[in-house]
């Protein structure tokens, strides 16, 4: 009976040690999962921040391009106006010369 009690006690200790080891492994797995989730969340925030920054830069470049296009079109209109008015100016000058010679 004494040997049996010792064997039972040894089995109980082994089962208890196994259960404790199993709980420790479960805790480590949980901790590792939490750490991994934190790292993923951190990486997602970093990616979002980088994306937002790039998006702002693209939008800024688009605004600047739009302004440059407007300036170019304005200059083009001025140039066209000058080109269109030049014959009129020459005609007026010619008429002035004719009138000056005539009178």
C-alpha positions as CSV (number, residue, x, y, z in Angstrom):
1,X,0.0,0.0,0.0
2,X,2.9,2.3,0.7
3,X,4.4,1.8,-2.7
4,X,1.1,2.5,-4.3
5,X,0.7,5.7,-2.3
6,X,4.1,6.8,-3.4
7,X,3.3,6.0,-7.0
8,X,0.0,7.8,-6.8
9,X,1.7,10.8,-5.2
10,X,4.4,10.8,-7.9
11,X,1.7,10.6,-10.6
12,X,-0.2,13.5,-9.0
13,X,3.0,15.6,-8.9
14,X,3.7,14.7,-12.6
15,X,0.2,15.6,-13.6
16,X,0.4,18.9,-11.6
17,X,3.8,19.7,-13.2
18,X,2.3,18.9,-16.6
19,X,-0.7,21.2,-16.0
20,X,1.5,24.0,-14.8
21,X,3.8,23.6,-17.8
22,X,0.7,23.6,-20.1
23,X,-0.6,26.8,-18.4
24,X,2.8,28.4,-18.8
25,X,2.9,27.6,-22.5
26,X,-0.7,28.9,-22.9
27,X,0.4,32.2,-21.1
28,X,3.4,32.5,-23.4
29,X,1.3,31.9,-26.5
30,X,-1.2,34.6,-25.3
31,X,1.6,37.0,-24.6
32,X,3.2,36.4,-28.0
33,X,-0.1,36.9,-29.7
34,X,-0.7,40.2,-27.9
35,X,2.8,41.3,-28.8
36,X,2.3,40.4,-32.4
37,X,-1.0,42.2,-32.5
38,X,0.7,45.3,-31.0
39,X,3.4,45.1,-33.7
40,X,0.8,44.7,-36.5
41,X,-1.2,47.7,-35.1
42,X,2.0,49.8,-35.0
43,X,3.0,48.8,-38.5
44,X,-0.6,49.6,-39.7
45,X,-0.4,53.1,-38.1
46,X,3.0,53.7,-39.7
47,X,1.7,52.6,-43.1
48,X,-1.4,54.8,-42.7
49,X,0.8,57.8,-41.7
50,X,3.1,57.3,-44.7
51,X,0.1,56.9,-47.0
52,X,-1.5,60.1,-45.6
53,X,1.7,62.0,-46.0
54,X,2.1,60.9,-49.6
55,X,-1.5,61.7,-50.3
56,X,-1.0,65.3,-49.0
57,X,2.1,65.7,-51.1
58,X,0.3,64.5,-54.2
59,X,-2.6,66.9,-53.5
60,X,-0.2,69.7,-53.0
61,X,1.5,69.0,-56.3
62,X,-1.8,68.8,-58.0
63,X,-2.8,72.2,-56.6
64,X,0.5,73.7,-57.7
65,X,0.1,72.2,-61.2
66,X,-3.4,73.7,-61.5
67,X,-2.1,77.1,-60.5
68,X,0.8,76.8,-63.0
69,X,-1.7,75.9,-65.7
70,X,-3.8,78.9,-64.9
71,X,-0.8,81.2,-65.0
72,X,0.3,79.7,-68.3
73,X,-3.2,80.1,-69.8
74,X,-3.3,83.7,-68.6
75,X,0.1,84.5,-70.2
76,X,-1.1,82.7,-73.4
77,X,-4.3,84.9,-73.5
78,X,-2.1,88.0,-73.1
79,X,0.1,86.9,-75.9
80,X,-2.8,86.1,-78.2
81,X,-4.4,89.5,-77.4
82,X,-1.1,91.3,-78.3
83,X,-0.9,89.2,-81.5
84,X,-4.5,90.1,-82.4
85,X,-4.1,93.8,-81.7
86,X,-0.8,94.2,-83.5
87,X,-2.4,94.5,-87.0
88,X,-4.9,97.0,-85.6
89,X,-2.0,99.1,-84.1
90,X,-0.2,99.0,-87.4
91,X,-3.3,100.0,-89.3
92,X,-3.9,103.0,-87.0
93,X,-0.2,104.0,-87.4
94,X,-0.6,103.8,-91.2
95,X,-3.8,105.8,-91.2
96,X,-2.0,108.4,-89.0
97,X,0.8,108.7,-91.5
98,X,-1.7,108.9,-94.4
99,X,-3.7,111.5,-92.6
100,X,-0.5,113.5,-91.8
101,X,0.7,113.4,-95.4
102,X,-2.8,114.1,-96.7
103,X,-3.4,117.2,-94.6
